[in-house]
Structures are given as structure tokens and as C-alpha cells.
Amino acid sequence: MKTLKFKEKLVKMVSSGKKDVTWRFFDDKDLKEGDLVDFLVYETGNSFAKAEIINIREKKLRELKQEDFEGHEKFKDENEMYKTYRKYYGDRINSESVIKIIKFKII
């Protein structure tokens, strides 16, 4: 089963259904609609949920619209968003970076 890791601060949002979208760059897992995925706590590696991917879209960061943030945690501003993703993925993140917008449902 494929896995996705979430920072501990996001686990409660995911478990409660408040967060049902995750954004990923450089998808090395080849995630697809219909995939069943085991969600892990990033810091511990412990499983906290199982989910099904129900929709995937891709676009460049500069193309994000307000509706792309629905079901996803919010950022104070664009700088905070870039800073957050550069922390995870390094300096490869820029306005041309393609993001995979993944909608899921807990099963």
C-alpha cells in the first residue's frame, strides 16, 4: 500500500475531515485516483488513517486559485506558502513548480 506522511500538527485536521486535500510535489509514488493510501505521522512513522484518493489535479504554483485551497490548510500569504514548501522540498520550489492537488476520503 502506498503511504503519505503528514506533519503531526495536521493529523487532527485530517482525522476530523477538516483537511481532505493534500498538495505534493515530485510524486515519486505515482499516486492515482482510486489508490488506497496509508497515512503516516511524519515525525513517528505511525499509521493514523487509511484513505482513498478520489481526485487528482495538477497545476503550477503560480496558477493556484482560491478554490484550490478548499480542504487544505491555509497560509498567511504567498511567502509563507513558498517558505513552507521549500522547507519540505528545498530550493526547487518556485512559481513554475507543478503541484499535485490530491483530494481524499478517509475509509
C-alpha positions as CSV (number, residue, x, y, z in Angstrom):
1,M,0.0,0.0,0.0
2,K,1.2,3.5,-0.8
3,T,1.9,5.9,2.0
4,L,1.7,9.6,2.6
5,K,3.2,11.4,5.5
6,F,1.7,14.3,7.4
7,K,3.3,16.6,9.9
8,E,1.9,15.9,13.4
9,K,0.2,19.3,13.5
10,L,-2.0,18.3,10.6
11,V,-3.1,14.9,11.8
12,K,-6.1,16.1,13.8
13,M,-7.3,18.2,10.8
14,V,-7.0,15.1,8.5
15,S,-8.6,12.7,11.1
16,S,-11.6,15.1,11.7
17,G,-12.2,15.6,7.9
18,K,-11.4,19.3,8.1
19,K,-8.5,18.6,5.8
20,D,-9.3,16.4,2.8
21,V,-6.8,17.7,0.3
22,T,-3.0,17.5,0.3
23,W,-0.6,19.1,-2.1
24,R,2.5,17.2,-3.2
25,F,5.5,17.9,-5.5
26,F,7.7,15.5,-7.3
27,D,5.4,12.5,-6.9
28,D,7.7,9.5,-6.6
29,K,4.8,7.2,-5.7
30,D,2.8,7.7,-8.9
31,L,-0.4,8.5,-7.0
32,K,-3.6,7.9,-8.9
33,E,-7.4,8.3,-8.4
34,G,-8.7,5.1,-6.7
35,D,-5.4,4.4,-4.9
36,L,-5.7,3.3,-1.3
37,V,-3.2,5.0,0.9
38,D,-1.9,4.6,4.4
39,F,-1.5,7.9,6.2
40,L,1.6,8.2,8.5
41,V,2.6,10.7,11.1
42,Y,5.8,12.3,9.7
43,E,7.6,12.5,13.0
44,T,6.9,8.9,14.2
45,G,6.1,6.9,11.1
46,N,2.9,5.6,12.9
47,S,-0.2,5.0,10.8
48,F,-3.2,7.2,11.8
49,A,-5.7,6.6,8.9
50,K,-6.4,4.9,5.6
51,A,-7.8,6.8,2.7
52,E,-8.9,6.6,-0.9
53,I,-7.7,9.1,-3.4
54,I,-10.8,10.4,-5.1
55,N,-9.5,13.2,-7.4
56,I,-6.1,14.5,-8.6
57,R,-5.3,17.7,-10.4
58,E,-2.0,19.3,-11.4
59,K,-1.1,22.9,-11.9
60,K,1.8,25.3,-11.4
61,L,2.1,27.1,-8.1
62,R,1.5,30.5,-9.8
63,E,-1.8,29.2,-11.2
64,L,-3.4,28.4,-7.8
65,K,-6.8,29.9,-7.3
66,Q,-8.8,30.4,-4.1
67,E,-10.8,27.2,-4.8
68,D,-7.6,25.2,-4.8
69,F,-7.2,25.9,-1.1
70,E,-10.6,24.3,-0.2
71,G,-10.0,21.3,2.1
72,H,-6.3,22.4,2.6
73,E,-4.7,24.3,5.4
74,K,-4.4,28.0,4.8
75,F,-1.3,30.1,4.6
76,K,-0.9,33.7,5.9
77,D,0.3,34.8,2.5
78,E,2.2,33.6,-0.6
79,N,5.6,34.0,1.1
80,E,4.6,31.6,3.9
81,M,3.4,29.1,1.4
82,Y,6.7,29.1,-0.5
83,K,8.7,29.0,2.7
84,T,6.7,26.0,3.9
85,Y,7.2,24.0,0.8
86,R,10.9,24.9,0.4
87,K,11.3,23.6,3.9
88,Y,9.9,20.2,2.7
89,Y,11.3,20.1,-0.8
90,G,14.2,22.5,-0.9
91,D,15.0,25.4,-3.3
92,R,13.5,23.5,-6.3
93,I,10.2,25.1,-5.3
94,N,9.3,28.2,-7.4
95,S,6.3,29.7,-9.2
96,E,6.7,27.3,-12.1
97,S,6.8,24.1,-9.8
98,V,4.0,21.7,-10.6
99,I,1.9,20.7,-7.7
100,K,-0.3,17.7,-7.5
101,I,-3.6,18.5,-5.7
102,I,-4.9,15.3,-4.1
103,K,-8.4,15.0,-2.7
104,F,-9.0,12.0,-0.5
105,K,-11.6,10.5,1.8
106,I,-10.9,8.6,5.0
107,I,-12.0,5.0,4.8
